[in-house]
Amino acid sequence: MRANPKIGKLVVIGVGLIGGSFALALKKAKAVKYVTGVGRTRKNLTAALKMRIIDEASTDAAQAVVDADLVLLAMPVGQMPEVMARIAPHLPPHAVVTDGGSTKQDVVAYARRFLGAHFPRFVPAHPIAGTEHSGAAAAFADLYRGKNVIITPQPETTARAQQLVRVAWQRCGARIVRLAAQEHDAIFAAVSHLPHVVAFALVNALARRTDAKKLFGFSAGGLRDTVRIAGSSPEMWRDICAANRNELLAVLDDFEDELETVRSAIESGDGAALEHLFEHARTARNKWLKRD
Amino acid sequence: MRANPKIGKLVVIGVGLIGGSFALALKKAKAVKYVTGVGRTRKNLTAALKMRIIDEASTDAAQAVVDADLVLLAMPVGQMPEVMARIAPHLPPHAVVTDGGSTKQDVVAYARRFLGAHFPRFVPAHPIAGTEHSGAAAAFADLYRGKNVIITPQPETTARAQQLVRVAWQRCGARIVRLAAQEHDAIFAAVSHLPHVVAFALVNALARRTDAKKLFGFSAGGLRDTVRIAGSSPEMWRDICAANRNELLAVLDDFEDELETVRSAIESGDGAALEHLFEHARTARNKWLKRD
């Protein structure tokens, strides 16, 4: 096991913000020799080739992985089972597979089922980085600099596979944090999936009104920042909501309870209660930012 | 009526982000000769003096306004009635009064009642600018550059008073937009008051958990932006919720309906419905940003 292994051939399946930035970062760090990008549409792959994110484009995942050293699954999590089943018969016996999915329990279960004998070389991972933009055009080499990448290795996961994935992410400038898959999903339901659902709902509440155009015209930085993440990929978020359904519904309950508490205080004109609620939130947010 | 009147003495009651930035902007534009700041606590006024936001500090609003040319009421809207009643007997007959309150129907009603004979020289206004910070230390001269300032003049409001307030805001770099007070309150309930309430509730939903510290430690830019405005002044937002109660409850209803629609789709595993909802939000947000 070398401390700083160079990856011969990286195959990125799904060359979007996450997959594209991973390839760019490893290229910038000279940690990879050759990158094949796999996608569903030629248009995005052509953009990725032009941006030199990938050296070769393919729409056939099975064929692309036959000589891969590392495979990154960077599609929306709903496509994981199909892609895993498709590549499993063609993966070479040394290839390490990892993913960038926003949920981990479901991805681990899919991998266990569909990667078969390759499962010990699958390292479940989730880079905590992103923007509201998607597609290859949104990718950039420094996306992961200073960011956390959560890995949720399983009892079967080999040390070599973990080491290769750890080092790759470190070469992208990221820090590795290990969590249990269940804990990962509970945490990100709260700090990521809930805020996205809230932002989408907030935009829709305004956008459905007949005066929506006027409303947005009068909005300022507050609304703009609050709903920035409502620009995120609908397909990706559809899959996350399905994959992390139970954890997400639990935190949605908590949020709706909070909203009811505020509503009651507004309805009854309880200024002291409102000020207390807002002060509680401000203090928590400010403390959090200070530590950040 | 001069096109570009210079204000002799400006009195800012409430030297925070809004009032302090107004004074700084007018000073920078050389549109004011002398600024007196009025506040409840010496500490904030001392900071304002040090930052040269104001030339003189006072804790006595009545005494400060006796030779004022323009008075800006920049306290939380809940304090308006008391301050208006306090200054009315002492305002000189030429003085123009304006405010920076986030709600307008209530402020107009207070002014009509408490400013008495001075009401025709009161120009209700709301600068659409701000940050999540508050207090004199947060003030800066360019806060209003390129921003909208809504004015909601009444039938009685004199042309001279409107002109003086218009020009003052224009010298701060702002654009003036005229609206009816009712329309203003309905619009800002949707694009400002609702997002603030949502951001406060979202932080509280996470902050109340026993694992809150860990949660925040794993959060990324998405949550940070979504709850930025939860750092805003609790006292100010308490007053806005009280002042714009009915409009706010109406948009809170719309938002809770949207949230229920998303929740149902998550519960029933309706991926197509979820993707449609998220796509609707993304399209609306992106269109809005494009126009912005």
Interface residues (C-beta under 8 A of the other chain):
Chain A: G78 I128 A129 G130 T131 K147 N148 I150 V177 I187 F188 A190 V191 S192 L194 P195 H196 V197 V198 A199 F200 A201 L202 V203 N204 A205 L206 A207 R208 R209 D211 A212 K214 L215 F216 G217 F218 S219 A220 G221 G222 L223 R224 D225 T226 V227 R228 I229 A230 G231 S232 P234 E235 W237 R238 D239 C241 A242 R245 L248 L249 V251 L252 D254 F255 E256 D257 E258 L259 T261 V262 R263 A265 I266 E267 G269 G271 L274 E275 H276 L277 F278 E279 H280 A281 R282 A284 R285 N286 W288 L289 R291 D292
Chain B: G78 I128 A129 G130 T131 K147 N148 I150 V177 I187 F188 A190 V191 S192 L194 P195 H196 V197 V198 A199 F200 A201 L202 V203 N204 A205 L206 A207 R208 R209 D211 A212 K214 L215 F216 G217 F218 S219 A220 G221 G222 L223 R224 D225 T226 V227 R228 I229 A230 G231 S232 P234 E235 W237 R238 D239 C241 A242 R245 L248 L249 V251 L252 D254 F255 E256 D257 E258 L259 T261 V262 R263 A265 I266 E267 G269 G271 L274 E275 H276 L277 F278 E279 H280 A281 R282 A284 R285 N286 W288 L289 R291 D292
